[in-house]
Amino acid sequence: MKVVAKRTGFFAAIVALVGILLAVPVMAQDVIKIGAIYSLTGPVAEVAKVQKRAVEMSVKEVNDAGGVEIGGKKTKIEAIFGDDQTKAETATKLFEDMVKNQKVAAVVGGSVAHVPLALNTAVKKDKALLISACAPPDAFHEQKVKAPTSLGILAAGSDIGRAGASYIAEKVKPKKVACFVPAYAYGNALVAGFEPAIKKHPEITYKIFWHPFGSSNIRRDLEAVRDFRPDVIVIGSWGQDAVNAFNQAFDMGLGKDSKLFHLWTVNALAAAIRPEAMKGVWAQIFWLHDLAGFRDDAVVKSTNEFSANYAKLYNEPPDAYALASYDAVKEVVRAMKLSQSTDPTKMYEALMANPVWAGAKGEAKWRKDGRCMYKYFDWIVEGKGADERKEGTFGSKYDFAKVVDVFSGDAFAPTLQELGY
């Protein structure tokens, strides 16, 4: 009996030891995966490049601090990147693979409007916490469309159009406005916000002009705008389309008789436009890497810190879309910490229960429709010509504009009732 007991104890010890040895490499490789889907190739690749960098920076900061602590254990996070090539169906396939096969806890991403809308549909089938990092259509936030665990950290396309039209009508006070937009989901979303806002000012005559997506020559489309003879030309083009639109508008002399206003710009676009074509252009920008002189010292300080940290890694300043992607990852991590879980529903509910947070843009708050509401929705900047640009910290290339105003308050967003809540 004693011999049997000893043998039993011996074999039990061996089994236990084998179990420990087998567990060690699993624990050493244990990470929490976060999917990141962007248009890394195609017409908005320059925008996607900075989005990808921002995700890498955010992941690095979390891991350098030890990772995410859940249940008393700190775990590193890992970003799994996918290139949607600006195609909704590609994005959906990437999402399915990330959730089912790579077991990601959450997905951030989107470089063009129709991608997050497609991902929102995919969430209903393969559940994950989704944070859109670009401007999706309004439908993304509608009660009948929105997936239970979808969020949008950047404005919806209609918010951009609504804010732009409101600002132009109330501050510029034109008599005639031409709105030049791309003929795809993003352009449709811009117009969905622009038209209702501009119609509140019957003293203003306006017309919507559409141009094809991804066309290198849109001069003929701009000729129709010129013939309308507007006081203000609102350009809603995105990616390379925006660069082409402003360069060709300058070549045609459109800025001589009309004020040019870009509905939504970022560093990659503004820096790619010829300085002479950027001079005097007004634009909305979600956030600018240099807010020197802005009235909120805390926001200026946060902006300087984020810009310096990003530039240390990539030798150039971050842009608005970099900030959105960076914050999206940080909010995923905050959701894990608050919920002590990687379950999508628990993470989402934790953010809704603790909706207020702050970043380089200042105070932010998650709303019931998954939209992020900001104290400062966007800034109004004026483009600089070559003679006005200074080398500064980041070089003259990125000294493309100066802040002239800010759009604050929540007038940019539709009400919850309008969205079906």
PLY file of the C-alpha trace (Angstrom):
ply
format ascii 1.0
element vertex 421
property float x
property float y
property float z
element edge 420
property int vertex1
property int vertex2
end_header
0.00 0.00 0.00
2.86 2.34 0.84
4.57 1.59 -2.48
1.38 2.29 -4.42
0.93 5.54 -2.56
4.48 6.63 -3.36
4.05 5.73 -7.02
0.74 7.54 -7.16
2.31 10.63 -5.62
5.27 10.36 -8.00
3.05 10.16 -11.08
0.88 13.02 -9.81
3.98 15.16 -9.39
5.13 14.32 -12.94
1.71 15.20 -14.35
1.71 18.47 -12.45
5.23 19.29 -13.63
4.37 18.56 -17.26
1.30 20.77 -16.91
3.43 23.63 -15.63
6.02 23.20 -18.38
3.33 23.17 -21.02
1.69 26.25 -19.55
4.84 28.37 -19.43
5.24 29.08 -23.18
1.51 29.74 -23.51
1.66 32.35 -20.75
4.80 33.90 -22.23
3.04 34.40 -25.55
-0.25 35.49 -24.05
-1.40 38.81 -25.59
-4.64 40.65 -26.17
-5.11 41.31 -29.87
-6.69 44.44 -31.32
-7.56 44.55 -35.02
-6.78 47.67 -37.07
-8.30 47.96 -40.56
-7.19 50.85 -42.79
-6.86 51.66 -46.51
-3.10 51.16 -46.55
-3.00 51.12 -50.36
-5.02 53.20 -52.80
-6.08 56.87 -53.00
-6.07 57.54 -49.23
-2.92 55.57 -48.38
-1.17 58.67 -46.98
-3.98 59.16 -44.46
-3.97 55.45 -43.56
-0.21 55.55 -43.01
-0.52 58.02 -40.13
-3.49 56.08 -38.73
-1.37 52.93 -38.64
1.51 54.77 -36.98
-0.80 56.16 -34.30
-2.09 52.68 -33.48
1.50 51.43 -33.16
2.35 54.38 -30.90
-0.66 53.79 -28.66
0.09 50.07 -28.39
3.72 50.84 -27.54
2.72 53.22 -24.75
0.34 50.68 -23.23
2.94 47.90 -23.38
5.76 50.11 -22.07
3.55 50.70 -19.02
3.20 46.95 -18.50
0.08 46.23 -20.54
-3.58 45.98 -19.56
-4.36 44.81 -16.03
-7.35 42.48 -15.88
-8.04 40.36 -12.82
-4.74 41.35 -11.23
-2.72 40.22 -14.27
-1.02 42.57 -16.71
-1.15 41.50 -20.34
0.52 43.08 -23.36
-1.56 44.08 -26.37
-0.81 43.47 -30.04
-2.17 45.22 -33.12
-3.20 43.05 -36.07
-3.28 45.22 -39.22
-5.35 44.71 -42.36
-5.49 46.63 -45.65
-9.07 47.08 -46.89
-7.89 48.77 -50.14
-10.86 51.22 -49.72
-13.22 48.27 -50.42
-16.09 47.49 -48.06
-16.15 43.79 -48.96
-12.42 43.47 -48.27
-12.84 45.18 -44.91
-15.66 42.78 -43.99
-13.54 39.73 -44.84
-10.63 41.09 -42.81
-12.94 41.70 -39.87
-14.38 38.19 -40.00
-10.90 36.66 -40.09
-9.67 38.84 -37.23
-12.62 38.01 -34.97
-13.04 34.31 -35.80
-9.48 33.16 -36.45
-7.18 35.67 -34.80
-9.46 36.19 -31.79
-9.16 39.98 -31.58
-10.91 41.65 -28.66
-11.76 44.82 -30.57
-11.32 46.45 -33.98
-10.44 50.07 -34.75
-10.20 51.56 -38.20
-11.67 53.02 -41.34
-9.98 55.51 -43.67
-12.99 56.14 -45.93
-16.65 56.49 -44.98
-18.19 53.32 -46.41
-15.72 51.01 -44.62
-16.89 51.59 -41.01
-20.50 51.28 -42.17
-19.67 47.85 -43.60
-17.78 46.91 -40.43
-20.79 47.97 -38.35
-22.88 45.41 -40.25
-20.19 42.77 -39.72
-20.25 43.39 -35.95
-23.83 42.16 -35.83
-22.67 38.78 -37.11
-19.25 38.42 -35.48
-19.36 40.41 -32.28
-16.47 42.70 -31.30
-16.07 46.18 -29.90
-15.73 48.42 -32.97
-14.43 52.00 -32.89
-14.58 53.80 -36.22
-11.59 56.13 -36.65
-12.81 58.03 -39.71
-15.98 59.94 -40.63
-18.77 57.39 -41.26
-22.22 58.14 -42.76
-24.99 59.14 -40.35
-26.55 55.69 -40.70
-23.67 54.32 -38.64
-25.23 56.03 -35.60
-28.93 55.47 -36.36
-30.78 53.32 -33.85
-32.09 50.94 -36.52
-28.64 50.47 -38.10
-26.04 50.77 -35.36
-24.62 47.52 -33.98
-24.85 47.15 -30.19
-21.08 47.46 -29.72
-20.16 50.07 -32.36
-18.66 53.50 -31.60
-17.38 56.38 -33.73
-14.54 58.42 -32.25
-14.46 60.88 -35.12
-17.37 62.91 -36.48
-19.89 61.45 -38.87
-19.78 62.86 -42.38
-23.00 64.78 -41.88
-21.52 66.44 -38.77
-18.73 67.83 -40.95
-21.21 69.17 -43.52
-23.52 70.55 -40.84
-20.74 72.37 -39.00
-19.24 73.75 -42.21
-22.52 75.11 -43.53
-23.39 76.64 -40.15
-20.02 78.33 -39.80
-20.02 79.74 -43.33
-23.58 81.03 -43.08
-23.14 82.64 -39.68
-19.56 83.93 -39.89
-18.81 84.47 -43.59
-22.38 85.50 -44.55
-22.19 84.82 -48.31
-24.98 85.34 -50.84
-24.12 82.40 -53.07
-22.43 79.10 -52.16
-21.22 76.21 -54.33
-20.64 72.88 -52.56
-18.24 70.62 -54.50
-18.31 67.03 -53.21
-17.20 63.51 -54.27
-19.84 61.12 -55.60
-19.59 58.31 -53.04
-20.64 57.61 -49.43
-18.49 60.33 -47.86
-19.83 63.00 -50.21
-23.40 61.86 -49.62
-22.86 62.16 -45.87
-21.41 65.67 -46.20
-24.42 66.82 -48.20
-26.83 65.17 -45.73
-25.53 67.58 -43.10
-24.72 70.57 -45.30
-28.11 71.01 -46.98
-30.37 71.14 -43.89
-27.99 73.61 -42.23
-27.66 75.92 -45.24
-31.43 75.83 -45.84
-31.91 77.51 -42.47
-30.56 80.62 -44.20
-32.95 81.32 -47.11
-31.00 84.47 -47.94
-28.22 82.21 -49.28
-28.47 80.62 -52.73
-26.59 77.34 -52.95
-25.97 74.47 -55.34
-24.40 71.03 -54.93
-21.82 69.96 -57.52
-20.66 66.33 -57.69
-17.37 65.00 -59.00
-16.17 61.41 -59.61
-14.11 59.63 -56.93
-10.46 59.02 -57.78
-10.30 61.12 -60.97
-6.96 62.83 -61.65
-8.54 65.59 -63.72
-11.64 67.32 -62.37
-11.14 70.61 -64.19
-14.36 70.19 -66.18
-16.29 69.64 -62.96
-14.74 72.78 -61.48
-15.68 74.76 -64.58
-19.35 74.19 -63.74
-18.65 75.56 -60.26
-16.93 78.63 -61.71
-19.86 79.32 -64.05
-22.20 79.39 -61.04
-20.25 82.46 -59.81
-20.41 81.78 -56.05
-19.06 83.94 -53.23
-17.83 80.79 -51.45
-16.73 77.49 -52.94
-16.98 74.71 -50.37
-14.79 71.76 -51.36
-15.60 68.45 -49.68
-13.12 66.30 -51.63
-10.98 63.82 -49.71
-7.61 62.13 -50.18
-5.87 62.74 -53.50
-9.15 64.17 -54.82
-8.75 67.10 -52.41
-5.17 67.73 -53.50
-6.25 67.71 -57.16
-9.25 69.94 -56.48
-7.29 72.71 -54.76
-4.33 72.60 -57.14
-6.63 72.73 -60.16
-8.84 75.39 -58.57
-5.73 77.55 -58.14
-4.65 76.98 -61.75
-8.11 78.11 -62.84
-7.98 81.20 -60.63
-11.12 80.26 -58.70
-9.81 81.82 -55.50
-9.69 85.30 -57.02
-13.45 85.81 -57.08
-14.57 83.22 -54.51
-13.55 82.25 -51.00
-12.31 78.64 -50.95
-13.34 76.57 -47.92
-12.32 72.96 -47.33
-14.90 71.04 -45.32
-12.36 68.69 -43.74
-8.58 68.69 -43.97
-5.65 66.83 -42.41
-1.87 67.20 -42.59
-1.38 64.72 -45.40
-3.77 66.63 -47.65
-2.82 70.19 -46.70
0.91 69.47 -46.98
0.44 67.86 -50.42
-1.43 70.87 -51.85
0.92 73.40 -53.46
1.59 76.27 -51.00
0.31 78.88 -53.48
-2.92 76.87 -53.84
-3.31 76.62 -50.05
-2.79 80.33 -49.38
-5.91 82.01 -48.00
-7.98 78.80 -48.03
-10.14 78.34 -44.96
-10.70 74.82 -43.68
-12.26 72.83 -40.90
-9.81 70.56 -39.12
-10.67 68.06 -36.41
-7.45 68.93 -34.60
-4.15 70.66 -35.45
-0.73 69.67 -34.13
0.08 73.31 -33.31
-2.62 75.18 -31.38
-0.31 77.97 -30.19
-2.35 80.94 -29.02
-5.59 78.98 -28.55
-7.52 80.15 -25.48
-7.56 76.78 -23.65
-4.11 76.32 -22.10
-4.81 72.73 -21.04
-5.65 71.71 -24.61
-2.57 73.49 -25.95
-0.41 71.64 -23.41
-1.95 68.23 -24.25
-1.55 68.96 -27.94
2.12 69.84 -27.52
2.80 66.66 -25.54
1.08 64.36 -28.02
2.74 66.07 -31.00
6.19 65.83 -29.42
5.78 62.13 -28.58
4.58 61.29 -32.07
7.34 63.33 -33.75
9.96 61.57 -31.62
8.93 58.28 -33.22
8.18 59.37 -36.78
10.06 62.67 -37.35
6.91 64.51 -38.40
3.86 65.91 -36.62
0.67 63.88 -36.09
-2.57 64.86 -37.76
-6.21 64.68 -36.77
-6.64 61.12 -38.03
-3.55 60.02 -36.16
-5.08 61.42 -32.97
-8.41 59.68 -33.64
-6.73 56.29 -34.12
-4.46 56.81 -31.11
-7.45 57.70 -28.91
-9.47 54.78 -30.31
-6.87 52.29 -29.05
-6.65 54.07 -25.70
-10.43 53.89 -25.33
-10.38 50.15 -26.12
-7.82 49.72 -23.34
-9.86 51.90 -20.97
-12.89 49.73 -21.72
-10.92 46.60 -20.79
-9.74 48.12 -17.53
-13.18 49.42 -16.56
-14.96 46.16 -17.36
-12.08 43.89 -16.31
-12.93 41.94 -19.41
-12.36 41.57 -23.15
-16.00 40.70 -23.74
-17.35 43.23 -26.32
-20.66 43.84 -24.57
-19.07 44.38 -21.17
-16.44 46.69 -22.66
-19.07 48.75 -24.47
-21.30 49.00 -21.41
-18.32 50.10 -19.30
-17.64 53.03 -21.64
-21.30 54.01 -21.68
-21.33 53.96 -17.86
-18.13 56.04 -17.76
-18.49 58.14 -20.92
-16.29 61.15 -20.12
-12.62 61.16 -21.08
-10.02 63.69 -22.24
-7.32 63.80 -24.87
-5.37 66.31 -26.91
-8.67 67.75 -28.21
-9.92 68.39 -24.70
-12.99 66.95 -23.02
-14.92 64.22 -24.83
-18.00 62.17 -24.00
-19.58 59.06 -25.52
-23.24 59.49 -26.42
-25.98 56.86 -26.57
-25.76 56.65 -30.37
-22.07 55.73 -30.17
-21.02 59.21 -31.29
-18.22 61.00 -29.47
-19.20 64.53 -28.46
-16.39 67.06 -28.04
-16.23 70.40 -26.26
-14.32 71.63 -29.32
-15.74 69.91 -32.38
-13.19 71.34 -34.80
-10.95 74.31 -35.51
-11.11 76.76 -38.41
-7.72 77.36 -39.99
-6.45 79.64 -42.75
-3.91 78.29 -45.24
-0.46 79.84 -45.54
1.47 80.51 -48.71
5.17 79.68 -49.13
6.23 83.16 -47.99
4.37 82.78 -44.66
5.66 79.36 -43.69
8.41 78.93 -41.12
10.69 76.00 -40.46
9.73 75.75 -36.78
9.79 72.40 -35.02
8.44 70.33 -37.90
9.64 72.20 -40.99
7.81 74.58 -43.32
5.93 71.72 -45.02
3.73 71.35 -41.96
3.37 75.05 -41.22
0.50 75.09 -43.70
-2.15 76.95 -41.68
-2.92 79.06 -38.64
-5.90 78.73 -36.30
-8.44 81.54 -36.74
-11.48 80.18 -34.89
-13.06 77.13 -33.24
-16.46 75.44 -33.60
-17.62 74.52 -30.11
-20.84 73.13 -28.70
-23.01 70.26 -29.95
-24.82 71.94 -32.87
-22.82 69.81 -35.31
-24.63 66.61 -34.31
-28.22 65.53 -35.00
-30.33 64.94 -31.91
-30.88 61.45 -30.54
-34.55 61.78 -31.46
-33.61 62.44 -35.09
-31.59 59.24 -35.08
-34.49 57.16 -33.72
-33.57 56.93 -30.00
0 1
1 2
2 3
3 4
4 5
5 6
6 7
7 8
8 9
9 10
10 11
11 12
12 13
13 14
14 15
15 16
16 17
17 18
18 19
19 20
20 21
21 22
22 23
23 24
24 25
25 26
26 27
27 28
28 29
29 30
30 31
31 32
32 33
33 34
34 35
35 36
36 37
37 38
38 39
39 40
40 41
41 42
42 43
43 44
44 45
45 46
46 47
47 48
48 49
49 50
50 51
51 52
52 53
53 54
54 55
55 56
56 57
57 58
58 59
59 60
60 61
61 62
62 63
63 64
64 65
65 66
66 67
67 68
68 69
69 70
70 71
71 72
72 73
73 74
74 75
75 76
76 77
77 78
78 79
79 80
80 81
81 82
82 83
83 84
84 85
85 86
86 87
87 88
88 89
89 90
90 91
91 92
92 93
93 94
94 95
95 96
96 97
97 98
98 99
99 100
100 101
101 102
102 103
103 104
104 105
105 106
106 107
107 108
108 109
109 110
110 111
111 112
112 113
113 114
114 115
115 116
116 117
117 118
118 119
119 120
120 121
121 122
122 123
123 124
124 125
125 126
126 127
127 128
128 129
129 130
130 131
131 132
132 133
133 134
134 135
135 136
136 137
137 138
138 139
139 140
140 141
141 142
142 143
143 144
144 145
145 146
146 147
147 148
148 149
149 150
150 151
151 152
152 153
153 154
154 155
155 156
156 157
157 158
158 159
159 160
160 161
161 162
162 163
163 164
164 165
165 166
166 167
167 168
168 169
169 170
170 171
171 172
172 173
173 174
174 175
175 176
176 177
177 178
178 179
179 180
180 181
181 182
182 183
183 184
184 185
185 186
186 187
187 188
188 189
189 190
190 191
191 192
192 193
193 194
194 195
195 196
196 197
197 198
198 199
199 200
200 201
201 202
202 203
203 204
204 205
205 206
206 207
207 208
208 209
209 210
210 211
211 212
212 213
213 214
214 215
215 216
216 217
217 218
218 219
219 220
220 221
221 222
222 223
223 224
224 225
225 226
226 227
227 228
228 229
229 230
230 231
231 232
232 233
233 234
234 235
235 236
236 237
237 238
238 239
239 240
240 241
241 242
242 243
243 244
244 245
245 246
246 247
247 248
248 249
249 250
250 251
251 252
252 253
253 254
254 255
255 256
256 257
257 258
258 259
259 260
260 261
261 262
262 263
263 264
264 265
265 266
266 267
267 268
268 269
269 270
270 271
271 272
272 273
273 274
274 275
275 276
276 277
277 278
278 279
279 280
280 281
281 282
282 283
283 284
284 285
285 286
286 287
287 288
288 289
289 290
290 291
291 292
292 293
293 294
294 295
295 296
296 297
297 298
298 299
299 300
300 301
301 302
302 303
303 304
304 305
305 306
306 307
307 308
308 309
309 310
310 311
311 312
312 313
313 314
314 315
315 316
316 317
317 318
318 319
319 320
320 321
321 322
322 323
323 324
324 325
325 326
326 327
327 328
328 329
329 330
330 331
331 332
332 333
333 334
334 335
335 336
336 337
337 338
338 339
339 340
340 341
341 342
342 343
343 344
344 345
345 346
346 347
347 348
348 349
349 350
350 351
351 352
352 353
353 354
354 355
355 356
356 357
357 358
358 359
359 360
360 361
361 362
362 363
363 364
364 365
365 366
366 367
367 368
368 369
369 370
370 371
371 372
372 373
373 374
374 375
375 376
376 377
377 378
378 379
379 380
380 381
381 382
382 383
383 384
384 385
385 386
386 387
387 388
388 389
389 390
390 391
391 392
392 393
393 394
394 395
395 396
396 397
397 398
398 399
399 400
400 401
401 402
402 403
403 404
404 405
405 406
406 407
407 408
408 409
409 410
410 411
411 412
412 413
413 414
414 415
415 416
416 417
417 418
418 419
419 420
